Structure formats: C-alpha cells, structure tokens
Amino acid sequence: MSDFWLVPLSWDGETALLGGERLRLEPEGLRMRFTEAMGRIHPRLLMMFKAHLLPEDESGGVCGTEELPFALAQSGDIRLSAAAEHSDTDAPPTWRLSHCAEAYLNRMLTAREADALLRQAEAEPEAERWLDTMRTWTAGGRQVILLRED
C-alpha cells in the first residue's frame, strides 16, 4: 500500500529541500477528491511524483532507487542535490538528486504561481487543513509537492 505525502519544497535549481512538516494525505477517498480538485484549478498545481525516483541510484544511469534511503515519515528535512556530493561529514546527509527528479522539479509551478491559484481553491471541510497548509507554504515562498511512497 502506498502513502501519499503533501510536502513543502524549497528548490533552487540545484538543491531540493523537502521540509520536515510533511502531511500524510489520508483517507484515500478524501485524498483523491482533493487532488482532483487541485488538478481542475491547474494540472500542475499538485503534481504527484514517486518518492523512490527522487534519489539517483549508485550507477547514476537509472532514475530512482529500488529502496528509499530515507523515510518520509521521519522527522526533519530531507536534502537532495544535483551537485557533487558534499564531503563535510558534520553536515546533514545529502542524497544525489536523479536527473528525472530534477526535470520534474524544473516543471513545477513557482510558489508565487501556486499561491495565486490557491486563492481560488476550495476543499471539503475534512481537507481544509491540507489546503490551508498549502497556502501557508506557498505564501512563505515554498513550492508544494505530492510524493507517493511505496
């Protein structure tokens, strides 16, 4: 069974920071109605991406990994970078961003674009918290990504 996560994202074109205040979107029926509603506003407002495709595999030739080196349920930020690995052992772990994930992130709406679109969005009362959270993140300059964790 898959988990779907609403995740705040900071993306500068090289480094992706998945914010630690991720939300699991459940129950399934409510999540599906919510994502469909966001898609009707704009098809790229809340695009889904498979979490295991974020990091690059060891060989660098394949998008994604067989198994995620991190769990979205863990607390704290998750950092991925398209740049060379950092050698500082005191720094938090940084995983190499796959070229597929980099292309995906470059196609996302900016925080400003998403923020403007979210002003016209409505949600069921049970999903209002998700919508409010998205508005808070985009108003603060972060993008929003929907990740599927298998």
C-alpha positions in Angstrom: 0.0 0.0 0.0 1.3 3.5 -0.9 1.4 6.5 1.3 0.8 10.0 -0.2 2.6 12.9 1.3 2.0 16.7 1.0 5.5 18.1 1.2 6.8 21.7 1.3 9.7 22.1 -1.1 12.5 24.6 -1.4 14.1 24.2 -4.9 16.8 26.5 -6.2 17.6 24.6 -9.4 20.3 22.6 -7.8 19.3 21.6 -4.3 15.9 20.3 -3.2 14.9 20.6 0.5 11.9 18.5 1.5 10.5 20.2 4.6 10.1 18.2 7.7 6.4 19.3 8.2 5.1 16.7 5.7 1.5 15.7 5.9 0.2 12.2 5.1 -2.9 12.5 3.0 -5.4 10.0 4.2 -8.1 8.6 3.9 -7.7 7.6 0.3 -11.1 8.8 -0.9 -10.6 12.3 0.5 -7.1 12.5 -0.9 -8.3 11.5 -4.4 -11.1 14.1 -4.3 -8.7 16.8 -3.0 -6.0 16.1 -5.7 -8.7 16.1 -8.4 -10.0 19.4 -7.2 -6.4 20.9 -7.3 -6.0 19.4 -10.8 -9.1 21.2 -12.0 -7.7 24.5 -11.0 -4.4 23.8 -12.8 -2.9 20.5 -13.9 0.5 21.2 -12.4 -0.8 22.7 -9.1 -0.3 19.5 -7.2 1.6 17.0 -9.3 2.4 13.6 -7.9 5.9 12.1 -8.1 7.1 8.8 -6.9 9.4 9.3 -3.9 11.8 6.4 -4.9 12.6 8.3 -8.1 14.0 11.3 -6.2 17.4 9.9 -5.4 19.8 8.7 -8.1 21.0 5.1 -7.9 24.6 4.2 -7.4 25.5 3.9 -11.1 24.0 7.2 -12.0 22.4 5.7 -15.1 18.9 5.0 -13.7 16.3 7.3 -12.2 15.5 6.4 -8.7 16.4 3.6 -6.4 15.0 0.2 -5.5 14.6 1.3 -1.9 14.5 4.9 -0.5 17.5 5.8 1.7 15.1 7.8 3.8 11.6 7.6 5.1 9.1 10.4 4.6 7.5 9.6 7.9 10.8 10.5 9.7 11.0 14.0 11.2 13.3 16.7 9.8 14.2 18.0 6.4 15.4 15.8 3.6 18.1 17.2 1.3 18.8 16.2 -2.3 21.3 17.8 -4.6 22.1 17.7 -8.3 25.6 19.0 -7.5 28.6 16.9 -6.4 28.3 15.2 -3.0 29.4 17.2 0.0 32.5 15.9 1.8 31.7 17.6 5.1 30.9 14.7 7.5 29.3 17.0 10.0 26.7 18.2 7.5 23.3 16.6 7.4 23.1 13.8 4.8 22.5 14.9 1.2 21.4 12.4 -1.4 22.2 12.8 -5.1 19.1 14.0 -7.0 18.2 11.9 -10.0 18.0 13.6 -13.4 14.3 12.6 -13.7 13.5 14.3 -10.4 15.5 17.4 -11.5 13.5 17.6 -14.7 10.2 17.2 -12.8 11.1 19.9 -10.2 12.0 22.3 -13.0 8.5 21.9 -14.5 6.7 22.7 -11.2 4.8 25.9 -10.7 6.7 28.5 -8.7 5.5 29.2 -5.2 4.1 32.6 -6.4 2.1 31.0 -9.2 0.7 28.3 -6.9 -0.1 30.9 -4.3 -2.2 32.9 -6.7 -4.1 29.7 -7.9 -4.7 28.5 -4.3 -6.6 31.7 -3.6 -9.5 30.4 -5.8 -9.3 26.8 -4.4 -11.9 25.2 -2.2 -11.8 22.0 -0.3 -14.1 19.8 1.6 -14.2 20.6 5.3 -12.2 17.5 6.1 -9.4 18.6 3.7 -9.5 22.3 4.6 -6.3 21.8 6.8 -4.4 20.5 3.7 -5.5 23.5 1.6 -4.6 25.9 4.4 -1.2 24.3 4.8 -0.5 24.6 1.1 -1.5 28.2 1.2 0.9 28.8 4.2 3.8 27.1 2.4 3.4 28.9 -0.9 2.8 32.3 0.8 6.1 31.6 2.6 7.9 31.1 -0.8 8.0 27.3 -0.8 6.5 25.0 -3.5 4.3 22.1 -2.7 4.9 18.6 -4.0 2.8 15.4 -3.6 5.0 12.4 -3.1 3.9 8.7 -3.3 5.9 6.4 -1.1 5.5 2.7 -1.9 
